Amino acid sequence: MTRNMLSTWGDFTPFTIGFNSIFNELDRVRSLPTTNYPPYNIRKGSSEDTYLIELAVAGFSEEDVNVEVKENNLTITGELGDKDNGFVHQGISQRRFSRNFVLAEDVLVKGADLSNGILTVFAERIIPEEKKARTVEIGKVSKTTKKQFLAE
């Protein structure tokens, strides 16, 4: 554990078990450089577990934008190939960009669409069966399981 994590997350440690990796990830995200370009929205989708990430990418085409998911990081990059230098005035920024989003382990990117200068990335949280709420029966622990947890 780092000193920074202890000062930020120390209040939670008496009540949490197995969250060290999440606290470390949140500390890492907090330390990432931030930029305002391109502007973006994160919206809830039509159900509780769907999300839309919208980026304003006016002037960029599908060939100029790359959407990549690696582990739990969503990276969206854009770079224009051939720039039009015939501007009298250029007020719409067309600089290269890179936007990073950290996804929860259960969030999957389903696809992306570029329409009217807005790139929309569709993501969904899919909860595995083993993480769904369930009732634990009392008195139904096998001797083998007990031996794994109890020191003799």
N, C-alpha and C positions, 0 to 999 in steps of 0.2 A: 504494500500500500504506500502511496506517495503522501507526502506531507500535505499537498494541495487537496488530495482526495479526503484526507482526514478532516481538514477544516471545512470542506464543502459538504461532505456526506456523513460526517461523524454523528450527527443527530439521529440518523436512520440505522446505524449499525446495531444497536441493541434490539431492533425489531425485524431485521432482515437476515436471511440465510441464503447464501449463494448468489448474492447480487454484486459481488466485487467486479465481475467483468462488465456489468451494465454501468456501474459507477465509473469505471475506467473509460468506457466508450463515451459516456457523457462528458467527461473531462476532456477527452480527445476532440470531440466535436466543438466544445466551447473554445478550444485553442485554435481551430481552423481560421484562416484569414477570411474576412467577409468582404463582400462587394455588393453594390446595388445594381449591377448590370449582369444579365438583363433582369428587369423586374419580373416578379412571379407571384402567383397565388397558390395556396394549397386549400382545396375545398373538399368537403364531404361529398361522396357520390350519392347515388340513389338509395343505398343501404348503409347501415351503420359501419360496415367493414370495407367500404370502397372509398377511394380517394382519387382526386384529380389534381395533378400538378400542372399549372398553366404558366408558360413562359412567353413573354412578349418578344418575338424574334422577327420583327418587321424587316423585310429585305432578304431574309434567309430562306432558302429552299430546302427540300428534304435532303438533297445531296450535300448541303452545307452544314447539316446538323447531325451529330452522332449521340445516340442514347445507349449507354452501357451500364450493365449491372454486374458488379464483381463482389462476391461475398454479400455483405449487407450494405454496400455503397452504390448509390445511383449517381452516375456522372453524366452530365449533359454538356457537350461541347459544341461550339460553332465557329466556323471560319469560312469566310467568303473566298471562293476561288479567284475569279477574275473580277477585279474591282472596276467599276465604271468611274473614270476620272473626268467625265464631261459635266460635272456639277458646276453650276453657278453658285449655289448654296447647298450645303449638305447638313440638314438638321436631324436626320435619322441616323443614329449611330449604327455603323456596320463593322465594329471592331470584333475581334475574336473574343470568345468567352468560354468559361468553364464554371459550371454550377454543380455543387455536390450536395447530396442528401443522404443521410444515414437512415436506412430502413430497419425496422424491427425484424427479428428473425422470421416471423410469420407473414411478412408482407412480400407479395410477389408482384412484379411489374408485368402487366398483361399485354401492354402495347402502347403505341404512341401515334398521334395524328397531328398533322400540321395544316391548319386552315386559317385563312384571313390573318396571317401574321402571328397566330397564337399556336405554340406547340403544346399539346395536351398529352400528358403521360398518365396512363390509367394503371392504378395499383389497387390490390385487394389484399386484405388481411384474411388468411385462411388458417383457422384454428384446428390443429391436429386433434384427433380423438383423445389422445393421452393428456392433452391440456384442457379439455373441457371439464366442467364441474361434474363430480360424481360423488356418490355416497360410499363411505368406507365402512364395511361391516366390522363390527367388534367381535373378537374371538375367532377370527378366521385366518390367523397367521400360522403358517406351517412351522414345524420344528426347524427346518433348514433355514428359513428366513429369520427366525429368532436367533439362531446361532451366528448368522452374519452380522447381527447388530449387537449382540450381547457378548461381553468378554466372559470367559469361563475361568 
